[in-house]
Amino acid sequence: MTGSCENCLYYDYDDYTDSYECIMNLDEDEYYRILTQKRTVCPYFRFNDEYKIVNKQI
């Protein structure tokens, strides 16, 4: 797997459910496609790089 959910930009903590979850806004077809596909790479994975954000501010 190229990236794991723990390192993804869309993986966030939900205070209401007290758990981590993917916050990527997917419709039913996209969600079904991800669950049923054979590949192990998430097509929506983006590395959560805090340093990249800080460099843009400087």
mmCIF file of the N, C-alpha and C atoms, coordinates in Angstrom:
data_MODEL
# 
_entry.id   MODEL 
# 
loop_
_atom_site.group_PDB 
_atom_site.id 
_atom_site.type_symbol 
_atom_site.label_atom_id 
_atom_site.label_alt_id 
_atom_site.label_comp_id 
_atom_site.label_asym_id 
_atom_site.label_entity_id 
_atom_site.label_seq_id 
_atom_site.pdbx_PDB_ins_code 
_atom_site.Cartn_x 
_atom_site.Cartn_y 
_atom_site.Cartn_z 
_atom_site.occupancy 
_atom_site.B_iso_or_equiv 
_atom_site.pdbx_formal_charge 
_atom_site.auth_seq_id 
_atom_site.auth_comp_id 
_atom_site.auth_asym_id 
_atom_site.auth_atom_id 
_atom_site.pdbx_PDB_model_num 
ATOM 1   N N  . MET A 1 1  ? 0.843   -1.178 0.000  1.00 0.00 ? 1  MET A N  1 
ATOM 2   C CA . MET A 1 1  ? 0.000   0.000  0.000  1.00 0.00 ? 1  MET A CA 1 
ATOM 3   C C  . MET A 1 1  ? 0.885   1.236  0.000  1.00 0.00 ? 1  MET A C  1 
ATOM 4   N N  . THR A 1 2  ? 0.564   2.192  -0.829 1.00 0.00 ? 2  THR A N  1 
ATOM 5   C CA . THR A 1 2  ? 1.367   3.393  -0.965 1.00 0.00 ? 2  THR A CA 1 
ATOM 6   C C  . THR A 1 2  ? 1.294   4.271  0.277  1.00 0.00 ? 2  THR A C  1 
ATOM 7   N N  . GLY A 1 3  ? 0.125   4.469  0.824  1.00 0.00 ? 3  GLY A N  1 
ATOM 8   C CA . GLY A 1 3  ? -0.036  5.277  2.018  1.00 0.00 ? 3  GLY A CA 1 
ATOM 9   C C  . GLY A 1 3  ? -1.055  4.647  2.935  1.00 0.00 ? 3  GLY A C  1 
ATOM 10  N N  . SER A 1 4  ? -0.948  4.953  4.206  1.00 0.00 ? 4  SER A N  1 
ATOM 11  C CA . SER A 1 4  ? -1.924  4.415  5.133  1.00 0.00 ? 4  SER A CA 1 
ATOM 12  C C  . SER A 1 4  ? -2.859  5.535  5.585  1.00 0.00 ? 4  SER A C  1 
ATOM 13  N N  . CYS A 1 5  ? -3.990  5.182  6.095  1.00 0.00 ? 5  CYS A N  1 
ATOM 14  C CA . CYS A 1 5  ? -4.976  6.176  6.508  1.00 0.00 ? 5  CYS A CA 1 
ATOM 15  C C  . CYS A 1 5  ? -4.443  7.112  7.585  1.00 0.00 ? 5  CYS A C  1 
ATOM 16  N N  . GLU A 1 6  ? -3.583  6.611  8.461  1.00 0.00 ? 6  GLU A N  1 
ATOM 17  C CA . GLU A 1 6  ? -3.054  7.430  9.550  1.00 0.00 ? 6  GLU A CA 1 
ATOM 18  C C  . GLU A 1 6  ? -2.235  8.604  9.042  1.00 0.00 ? 6  GLU A C  1 
ATOM 19  N N  . ASN A 1 7  ? -1.668  8.494  7.837  1.00 0.00 ? 7  ASN A N  1 
ATOM 20  C CA . ASN A 1 7  ? -0.863  9.567  7.261  1.00 0.00 ? 7  ASN A CA 1 
ATOM 21  C C  . ASN A 1 7  ? -1.624  10.401 6.242  1.00 0.00 ? 7  ASN A C  1 
ATOM 22  N N  . CYS A 1 8  ? -2.892  10.139 6.073  1.00 0.00 ? 8  CYS A N  1 
ATOM 23  C CA . CYS A 1 8  ? -3.679  10.803 5.040  1.00 0.00 ? 8  CYS A CA 1 
ATOM 24  C C  . CYS A 1 8  ? -4.257  12.129 5.538  1.00 0.00 ? 8  CYS A C  1 
ATOM 25  N N  . LEU A 1 9  ? -4.363  13.075 4.629  1.00 0.00 ? 9  LEU A N  1 
ATOM 26  C CA . LEU A 1 9  ? -4.925  14.381 4.930  1.00 0.00 ? 9  LEU A CA 1 
ATOM 27  C C  . LEU A 1 9  ? -6.408  14.287 5.308  1.00 0.00 ? 9  LEU A C  1 
ATOM 28  N N  . TYR A 1 10 ? -7.110  13.299 4.774  1.00 0.00 ? 10 TYR A N  1 
ATOM 29  C CA . TYR A 1 10 ? -8.555  13.166 4.988  1.00 0.00 ? 10 TYR A CA 1 
ATOM 30  C C  . TYR A 1 10 ? -8.924  12.310 6.197  1.00 0.00 ? 10 TYR A C  1 
ATOM 31  N N  . TYR A 1 11 ? -7.940  11.839 6.947  1.00 0.00 ? 11 TYR A N  1 
ATOM 32  C CA . TYR A 1 11 ? -8.188  11.001 8.120  1.00 0.00 ? 11 TYR A CA 1 
ATOM 33  C C  . TYR A 1 11 ? -8.227  11.909 9.346  1.00 0.00 ? 11 TYR A C  1 
ATOM 34  N N  . ASP A 1 12 ? -9.391  12.051 9.954  1.00 0.00 ? 12 ASP A N  1 
ATOM 35  C CA . ASP A 1 12 ? -9.571  13.041 11.013 1.00 0.00 ? 12 ASP A CA 1 
ATOM 36  C C  . ASP A 1 12 ? -10.308 12.440 12.205 1.00 0.00 ? 12 ASP A C  1 
ATOM 37  N N  . TYR A 1 13 ? -10.099 13.048 13.354 1.00 0.00 ? 13 TYR A N  1 
ATOM 38  C CA . TYR A 1 13 ? -10.735 12.597 14.590 1.00 0.00 ? 13 TYR A CA 1 
ATOM 39  C C  . TYR A 1 13 ? -12.114 13.233 14.729 1.00 0.00 ? 13 TYR A C  1 
ATOM 40  N N  . ASP A 1 14 ? -13.119 12.423 15.051 1.00 0.00 ? 14 ASP A N  1 
ATOM 41  C CA . ASP A 1 14 ? -14.482 12.893 15.262 1.00 0.00 ? 14 ASP A CA 1 
ATOM 42  C C  . ASP A 1 14 ? -14.788 12.843 16.753 1.00 0.00 ? 14 ASP A C  1 
ATOM 43  N N  . ASP A 1 15 ? -15.015 14.006 17.354 1.00 0.00 ? 15 ASP A N  1 
ATOM 44  C CA . ASP A 1 15 ? -15.299 14.080 18.786 1.00 0.00 ? 15 ASP A CA 1 
ATOM 45  C C  . ASP A 1 15 ? -16.620 13.402 19.153 1.00 0.00 ? 15 ASP A C  1 
ATOM 46  N N  . TYR A 1 16 ? -17.570 13.474 18.261 1.00 0.00 ? 16 TYR A N  1 
ATOM 47  C CA . TYR A 1 16 ? -18.892 12.916 18.540 1.00 0.00 ? 16 TYR A CA 1 
ATOM 48  C C  . TYR A 1 16 ? -18.857 11.389 18.663 1.00 0.00 ? 16 TYR A C  1 
ATOM 49  N N  . THR A 1 17 ? -18.162 10.730 17.748 1.00 0.00 ? 17 THR A N  1 
ATOM 50  C CA . THR A 1 17 ? -18.086 9.266  17.782 1.00 0.00 ? 17 THR A CA 1 
ATOM 51  C C  . THR A 1 17 ? -16.858 8.760  18.531 1.00 0.00 ? 17 THR A C  1 
ATOM 52  N N  . ASP A 1 18 ? -15.956 9.669  18.902 1.00 0.00 ? 18 ASP A N  1 
ATOM 53  C CA . ASP A 1 18 ? -14.734 9.338  19.634 1.00 0.00 ? 18 ASP A CA 1 
ATOM 54  C C  . ASP A 1 18 ? -13.877 8.335  18.860 1.00 0.00 ? 18 ASP A C  1 
ATOM 55  N N  . SER A 1 19 ? -13.735 8.582  17.556 1.00 0.00 ? 19 SER A N  1 
ATOM 56  C CA . SER A 1 19 ? -12.924 7.703  16.718 1.00 0.00 ? 19 SER A CA 1 
ATOM 57  C C  . SER A 1 19 ? -12.407 8.477  15.506 1.00 0.00 ? 19 SER A C  1 
ATOM 58  N N  . TYR A 1 20 ? -11.436 7.869  14.829 1.00 0.00 ? 20 TYR A N  1 
ATOM 59  C CA . TYR A 1 20 ? -10.902 8.443  13.602 1.00 0.00 ? 20 TYR A CA 1 
ATOM 60  C C  . TYR A 1 20 ? -11.686 7.905  12.417 1.00 0.00 ? 20 TYR A C  1 
ATOM 61  N N  . GLU A 1 21 ? -11.857 8.744  11.401 1.00 0.00 ? 21 GLU A N  1 
ATOM 62  C CA . GLU A 1 21 ? -12.579 8.316  10.205 1.00 0.00 ? 21 GLU A CA 1 
ATOM 63  C C  . GLU A 1 21 ? -12.126 9.126  9.002  1.00 0.00 ? 21 GLU A C  1 
ATOM 64  N N  . CYS A 1 22 ? -12.403 8.599  7.835  1.00 0.00 ? 22 CYS A N  1 
ATOM 65  C CA . CYS A 1 22 ? -12.079 9.285  6.587  1.00 0.00 ? 22 CYS A CA 1 
ATOM 66  C C  . CYS A 1 22 ? -13.151 10.339 6.333  1.00 0.00 ? 22 CYS A C  1 
ATOM 67  N N  . ILE A 1 23 ? -12.716 11.582 6.111  1.00 0.00 ? 23 ILE A N  1 
ATOM 68  C CA . ILE A 1 23 ? -13.675 12.668 5.905  1.00 0.00 ? 23 ILE A CA 1 
ATOM 69  C C  . ILE A 1 23 ? -13.802 13.030 4.427  1.00 0.00 ? 23 ILE A C  1 
ATOM 70  N N  . MET A 1 24 ? -13.292 12.181 3.543  1.00 0.00 ? 24 MET A N  1 
ATOM 71  C CA . MET A 1 24 ? -13.417 12.411 2.108  1.00 0.00 ? 24 MET A CA 1 
ATOM 72  C C  . MET A 1 24 ? -14.879 12.290 1.728  1.00 0.00 ? 24 MET A C  1 
ATOM 73  N N  . ASN A 1 25 ? -15.393 13.279 1.024  1.00 0.00 ? 25 ASN A N  1 
ATOM 74  C CA . ASN A 1 25 ? -16.798 13.306 0.637  1.00 0.00 ? 25 ASN A CA 1 
ATOM 75  C C  . ASN A 1 25 ? -16.994 12.471 -0.630 1.00 0.00 ? 25 ASN A C  1 
ATOM 76  N N  . LEU A 1 26 ? -17.482 11.229 -0.460 1.00 0.00 ? 26 LEU A N  1 
ATOM 77  C CA . LEU A 1 26 ? -17.685 10.311 -1.574 1.00 0.00 ? 26 LEU A CA 1 
ATOM 78  C C  . LEU A 1 26 ? -19.170 10.047 -1.783 1.00 0.00 ? 26 LEU A C  1 
ATOM 79  N N  . ASP A 1 27 ? -19.553 9.876  -3.035 1.00 0.00 ? 27 ASP A N  1 
ATOM 80  C CA . ASP A 1 27 ? -20.934 9.459  -3.277 1.00 0.00 ? 27 ASP A CA 1 
ATOM 81  C C  . ASP A 1 27 ? -21.005 7.929  -3.200 1.00 0.00 ? 27 ASP A C  1 
ATOM 82  N N  . GLU A 1 28 ? -22.189 7.376  -3.331 1.00 0.00 ? 28 GLU A N  1 
ATOM 83  C CA . GLU A 1 28 ? -22.379 5.931  -3.157 1.00 0.00 ? 28 GLU A CA 1 
ATOM 84  C C  . GLU A 1 28 ? -21.577 5.113  -4.162 1.00 0.00 ? 28 GLU A C  1 
ATOM 85  N N  . ASP A 1 29 ? -21.531 5.571  -5.412 1.00 0.00 ? 29 ASP A N  1 
ATOM 86  C CA . ASP A 1 29 ? -20.807 4.831  -6.451 1.00 0.00 ? 29 ASP A CA 1 
ATOM 87  C C  . ASP A 1 29 ? -19.309 4.794  -6.173 1.00 0.00 ? 29 ASP A C  1 
ATOM 88  N N  . GLU A 1 30 ? -18.736 5.922  -5.782 1.00 0.00 ? 30 GLU A N  1 
ATOM 89  C CA . GLU A 1 30 ? -17.306 5.963  -5.478 1.00 0.00 ? 30 GLU A CA 1 
ATOM 90  C C  . GLU A 1 30 ? -16.982 5.082  -4.280 1.00 0.00 ? 30 GLU A C  1 
ATOM 91  N N  . TYR A 1 31 ? -17.810 5.144  -3.255 1.00 0.00 ? 31 TYR A N  1 
ATOM 92  C CA . TYR A 1 31 ? -17.589 4.335  -2.058 1.00 0.00 ? 31 TYR A CA 1 
ATOM 93  C C  . TYR A 1 31 ? -17.657 2.841  -2.379 1.00 0.00 ? 31 TYR A C  1 
ATOM 94  N N  . TYR A 1 32 ? -18.633 2.444  -3.173 1.00 0.00 ? 32 TYR A N  1 
ATOM 95  C CA . TYR A 1 32 ? -18.777 1.045  -3.581 1.00 0.00 ? 32 TYR A CA 1 
ATOM 96  C C  . TYR A 1 32 ? -17.555 0.586  -4.388 1.00 0.00 ? 32 TYR A C  1 
ATOM 97  N N  . ARG A 1 33 ? -17.082 1.443  -5.289 1.00 0.00 ? 33 ARG A N  1 
ATOM 98  C CA . ARG A 1 33 ? -15.934 1.120  -6.125 1.00 0.00 ? 33 ARG A CA 1 
ATOM 99  C C  . ARG A 1 33 ? -14.685 0.893  -5.271 1.00 0.00 ? 33 ARG A C  1 
ATOM 100 N N  . ILE A 1 34 ? -14.491 1.724  -4.245 1.00 0.00 ? 34 ILE A N  1 
ATOM 101 C CA . ILE A 1 34 ? -13.324 1.560  -3.372 1.00 0.00 ? 34 ILE A CA 1 
ATOM 102 C C  . ILE A 1 34 ? -13.420 0.254  -2.582 1.00 0.00 ? 34 ILE A C  1 
ATOM 103 N N  . LEU A 1 35 ? -14.603 -0.085 -2.109 1.00 0.00 ? 35 LEU A N  1 
ATOM 104 C CA . LEU A 1 35 ? -14.769 -1.299 -1.311 1.00 0.00 ? 35 LEU A CA 1 
ATOM 105 C C  . LEU A 1 35 ? -14.629 -2.574 -2.128 1.00 0.00 ? 35 LEU A C  1 
ATOM 106 N N  . THR A 1 36 ? -14.977 -2.542 -3.396 1.00 0.00 ? 36 THR A N  1 
ATOM 107 C CA . THR A 1 36 ? -14.987 -3.760 -4.202 1.00 0.00 ? 36 THR A CA 1 
ATOM 108 C C  . THR A 1 36 ? -13.781 -3.925 -5.108 1.00 0.00 ? 36 THR A C  1 
ATOM 109 N N  . GLN A 1 37 ? -12.943 -2.915 -5.234 1.00 0.00 ? 37 GLN A N  1 
ATOM 110 C CA . GLN A 1 37 ? -11.788 -3.040 -6.134 1.00 0.00 ? 37 GLN A CA 1 
ATOM 111 C C  . GLN A 1 37 ? -10.696 -3.909 -5.517 1.00 0.00 ? 37 GLN A C  1 
ATOM 112 N N  . LYS A 1 38 ? -9.896  -4.503 -6.350 1.00 0.00 ? 38 LYS A N  1 
ATOM 113 C CA . LYS A 1 38 ? -8.851  -5.430 -5.918 1.00 0.00 ? 38 LYS A CA 1 
ATOM 114 C C  . LYS A 1 38 ? -7.576  -4.712 -5.495 1.00 0.00 ? 38 LYS A C  1 
ATOM 115 N N  . ARG A 1 39 ? -7.347  -3.508 -5.996 1.00 0.00 ? 39 ARG A N  1 
ATOM 116 C CA . ARG A 1 39 ? -6.086  -2.844 -5.679 1.00 0.00 ? 39 ARG A CA 1 
ATOM 117 C C  . ARG A 1 39 ? -6.059  -2.351 -4.237 1.00 0.00 ? 39 ARG A C  1 
ATOM 118 N N  . THR A 1 40 ? -4.864  -2.162 -3.702 1.00 0.00 ? 40 THR A N  1 
ATOM 119 C CA . THR A 1 40 ? -4.702  -1.810 -2.294 1.00 0.00 ? 40 THR A CA 1 
ATOM 120 C C  . THR A 1 40 ? -4.343  -0.348 -2.085 1.00 0.00 ? 40 THR A C  1 
ATOM 121 N N  . VAL A 1 41 ? -4.332  0.446  -3.143 1.00 0.00 ? 41 VAL A N  1 
ATOM 122 C CA . VAL A 1 41 ? -3.970  1.855  -3.052 1.00 0.00 ? 41 VAL A CA 1 
ATOM 123 C C  . VAL A 1 41 ? -5.227  2.708  -3.104 1.00 0.00 ? 41 VAL A C  1 
ATOM 124 N N  . CYS A 1 42 ? -5.380  3.591  -2.136 1.00 0.00 ? 42 CYS A N  1 
ATOM 125 C CA . CYS A 1 42 ? -6.523  4.499  -2.130 1.00 0.00 ? 42 CYS A CA 1 
ATOM 126 C C  . CYS A 1 42 ? -6.288  5.598  -3.163 1.00 0.00 ? 42 CYS A C  1 
ATOM 127 N N  . PRO A 1 43 ? -7.218  5.812  -4.089 1.00 0.00 ? 43 PRO A N  1 
ATOM 128 C CA . PRO A 1 43 ? -7.009  6.833  -5.119 1.00 0.00 ? 43 PRO A CA 1 
ATOM 129 C C  . PRO A 1 43 ? -7.102  8.258  -4.586 1.00 0.00 ? 43 PRO A C  1 
ATOM 130 N N  . TYR A 1 44 ? -7.595  8.446  -3.372 1.00 0.00 ? 44 TYR A N  1 
ATOM 131 C CA . TYR A 1 44 ? -7.769  9.777  -2.810 1.00 0.00 ? 44 TYR A CA 1 
ATOM 132 C C  . TYR A 1 44 ? -6.725  10.115 -1.741 1.00 0.00 ? 44 TYR A C  1 
ATOM 133 N N  . PHE A 1 45 ? -5.735  9.256  -1.569 1.00 0.00 ? 45 PHE A N  1 
ATOM 134 C CA . PHE A 1 45 ? -4.724  9.473  -0.542 1.00 0.00 ? 45 PHE A CA 1 
ATOM 135 C C  . PHE A 1 45 ? -3.904  10.715 -0.852 1.00 0.00 ? 45 PHE A C  1 
ATOM 136 N N  . ARG A 1 46 ? -3.780  11.600 0.144  1.00 0.00 ? 46 ARG A N  1 
ATOM 137 C CA . ARG A 1 46 ? -2.886  12.756 0.082  1.00 0.00 ? 46 ARG A CA 1 
ATOM 138 C C  . ARG A 1 46 ? -2.121  12.805 1.380  1.00 0.00 ? 46 ARG A C  1 
ATOM 139 N N  . PHE A 1 47 ? -0.795  12.860 1.277  1.00 0.00 ? 47 PHE A N  1 
ATOM 140 C CA . PHE A 1 47 ? 0.037   12.863 2.467  1.00 0.00 ? 47 PHE A CA 1 
ATOM 141 C C  . PHE A 1 47 ? -0.190  14.149 3.250  1.00 0.00 ? 47 PHE A C  1 
ATOM 142 N N  . ASN A 1 48 ? -0.419  14.018 4.546  1.00 0.00 ? 48 ASN A N  1 
ATOM 143 C CA . ASN A 1 48 ? -0.664  15.157 5.428  1.00 0.00 ? 48 ASN A CA 1 
ATOM 144 C C  . ASN A 1 48 ? 0.686   15.735 5.849  1.00 0.00 ? 48 ASN A C  1 
ATOM 145 N N  . ASP A 1 49 ? 1.145   16.733 5.124  1.00 0.00 ? 49 ASP A N  1 
ATOM 146 C CA . ASP A 1 49 ? 2.459   17.324 5.354  1.00 0.00 ? 49 ASP A CA 1 
ATOM 147 C C  . ASP A 1 49 ? 2.287   18.722 5.942  1.00 0.00 ? 49 ASP A C  1 
ATOM 148 N N  . GLU A 1 50 ? 2.416   18.829 7.266  1.00 0.00 ? 50 GLU A N  1 
ATOM 149 C CA . GLU A 1 50 ? 2.250   20.122 7.928  1.00 0.00 ? 50 GLU A CA 1 
ATOM 150 C C  . GLU A 1 50 ? 3.341   21.104 7.529  1.00 0.00 ? 50 GLU A C  1 
ATOM 151 N N  . TYR A 1 51 ? 4.536   20.607 7.231  1.00 0.00 ? 51 TYR A N  1 
ATOM 152 C CA . TYR A 1 51 ? 5.648   21.487 6.862  1.00 0.00 ? 51 TYR A CA 1 
ATOM 153 C C  . TYR A 1 51 ? 5.397   22.175 5.523  1.00 0.00 ? 51 TYR A C  1 
ATOM 154 N N  . LYS A 1 52 ? 4.701   21.516 4.632  1.00 0.00 ? 52 LYS A N  1 
ATOM 155 C CA . LYS A 1 52 ? 4.385   22.119 3.341  1.00 0.00 ? 52 LYS A CA 1 
ATOM 156 C C  . LYS A 1 52 ? 3.470   23.333 3.528  1.00 0.00 ? 52 LYS A C  1 
ATOM 157 N N  . ILE A 1 53 ? 2.523   23.238 4.448  1.00 0.00 ? 53 ILE A N  1 
ATOM 158 C CA . ILE A 1 53 ? 1.619   24.349 4.737  1.00 0.00 ? 53 ILE A CA 1 
ATOM 159 C C  . ILE A 1 53 ? 2.395   25.515 5.357  1.00 0.00 ? 53 ILE A C  1 
ATOM 160 N N  . VAL A 1 54 ? 3.312   25.226 6.259  1.00 0.00 ? 54 VAL A N  1 
ATOM 161 C CA . VAL A 1 54 ? 4.101   26.267 6.917  1.00 0.00 ? 54 VAL A CA 1 
ATOM 162 C C  . VAL A 1 54 ? 5.004   26.977 5.902  1.00 0.00 ? 54 VAL A C  1 
ATOM 163 N N  . ASN A 1 55 ? 5.578   26.239 4.964  1.00 0.00 ? 55 ASN A N  1 
ATOM 164 C CA . ASN A 1 55 ? 6.433   26.854 3.960  1.00 0.00 ? 55 ASN A CA 1 
ATOM 165 C C  . ASN A 1 55 ? 5.684   27.842 3.092  1.00 0.00 ? 55 ASN A C  1 
ATOM 166 N N  . LYS A 1 56 ? 4.420   27.619 2.844  1.00 0.00 ? 56 LYS A N  1 
ATOM 167 C CA . LYS A 1 56 ? 3.619   28.558 2.048  1.00 0.00 ? 56 LYS A CA 1 
ATOM 168 C C  . LYS A 1 56 ? 3.369   29.852 2.820  1.00 0.00 ? 56 LYS A C  1 
ATOM 169 N N  . GLN A 1 57 ? 3.375   29.799 4.135  1.00 0.00 ? 57 GLN A N  1 
ATOM 170 C CA . GLN A 1 57 ? 3.103   30.983 4.943  1.00 0.00 ? 57 GLN A CA 1 
ATOM 171 C C  . GLN A 1 57 ? 4.332   31.876 5.053  1.00 0.00 ? 57 GLN A C  1 
ATOM 172 N N  . ILE A 1 58 ? 5.518   31.300 4.872  1.00 0.00 ? 58 ILE A N  1 
ATOM 173 C CA . ILE A 1 58 ? 6.764   32.064 5.030  1.00 0.00 ? 58 ILE A CA 1 
ATOM 174 C C  . ILE A 1 58 ? 7.051   32.900 3.809  1.00 0.00 ? 58 ILE A C  1 
# 
